[in-house]
Structure formats: C-alpha cells, structure tokens
Amino acid sequence: MLDRFANVQPSLSGPALTAFAVTPDDGADLAEASRAIYVGSAGNLSVKMLSGEVVTFAGLAAGALLPVRVSRIRATGTTAGNIIALA
C-alpha cells in the first residue's frame, strides 16, 4: 500500500494518524491528546486544553473541525454530539 506520508514528521498541519469516538466526561482525560476535534452534531463543546484552560466553543455547526490540542472533552457545557478526536 502506498503511504505518501510515511517519511513525514507528524505535525498539526499533516493528516491525523488515528481517530477515536469521544464520550464527554468531566472527570476523565482522553486516552491520547488530540490534534483536532470533529463535531458531527451541532452545539457547544467544552474542553480542557493541554495547557489546563477550560474553554467552551459555542454554536459549532455540524461537521466542524477544530484544530485544538485537548486533554478532555467535558460533559458540563457540551451539547454537541458525535464527537471524534483526531490524533
């Protein structure tokens, strides 16, 4: 199989290497820090950034892709759904 990115250092501008579904949780970090978050259903997304800041992205449209490094997707304040973390 051809892999055009096999010799490229992973970066935020490159393609994701893995993806996993996220269930928002106020007490548990993600298994792996994200490089981006995909939101499949519209709403708000409350996250804990790798820096420790808690922020809420309000009014996201379905299909939004946020290039953010987060350690947690919080249940409190999150109304968006079908969330996928890209790493």
C-alpha positions in Angstrom: 0.0 0.0 0.0 1.3 3.4 -0.9 1.7 5.8 2.1 2.7 9.3 0.8 3.2 10.5 4.4 5.4 7.6 5.7 8.5 9.8 5.8 6.8 12.9 7.1 7.2 14.1 10.7 3.6 14.2 12.3 2.5 17.8 12.8 -0.7 19.8 13.3 -0.7 20.6 9.6 -0.4 17.0 8.5 -3.1 14.3 8.4 -4.2 12.6 11.6 -2.7 9.2 12.3 -5.6 7.9 14.4 -9.2 8.8 15.4 -11.5 7.7 18.2 -15.0 8.5 19.4 -15.3 10.6 22.5 -17.9 10.5 25.2 -17.8 13.8 27.1 -16.7 13.2 30.7 -16.0 15.8 33.5 -13.6 13.5 35.3 -11.6 11.5 32.7 -9.0 12.6 30.3 -8.8 11.3 26.7 -6.6 8.2 26.2 -4.5 10.4 23.9 -4.2 14.2 23.4 -6.0 15.4 20.3 -4.6 17.2 17.4 -8.1 18.2 16.3 -11.7 17.6 17.2 -14.5 16.8 14.8 -18.1 17.6 15.8 -20.7 15.6 14.0 -23.8 17.2 15.6 -24.2 21.0 16.2 -23.9 22.5 19.6 -21.4 23.7 22.2 -18.1 21.9 23.0 -16.5 22.4 26.4 -12.9 21.2 26.5 -9.8 21.2 28.8 -6.9 22.4 26.7 -3.4 20.8 27.1 -2.4 24.0 28.9 -5.1 23.3 31.5 -7.5 26.1 30.5 -11.2 25.2 30.3 -13.0 26.8 27.3 -16.3 26.4 25.6 -16.7 26.7 21.8 -20.2 27.9 21.4 -22.5 27.5 18.5 -20.5 25.0 16.5 -22.1 23.7 13.2 -22.4 20.1 12.4 -19.2 19.0 10.6 -17.0 21.5 12.4 -13.3 20.6 12.6 -11.4 22.4 15.4 -7.5 22.2 15.2 -7.1 22.1 19.0 -4.9 20.1 21.4 -7.2 19.0 24.3 -6.8 16.5 27.1 -10.5 16.3 28.0 -14.0 16.8 26.4 -16.2 17.9 29.3 -19.8 16.8 29.8 -20.7 20.0 31.5 -21.3 22.6 28.9 -21.1 20.2 25.9 -24.3 19.9 23.8 -22.6 18.9 20.6 -22.6 15.3 19.6 -20.9 12.6 17.5 -17.5 13.9 18.7 -14.4 12.4 17.2 -10.8 13.1 18.4 -8.1 13.0 15.8 -4.6 12.4 16.9 
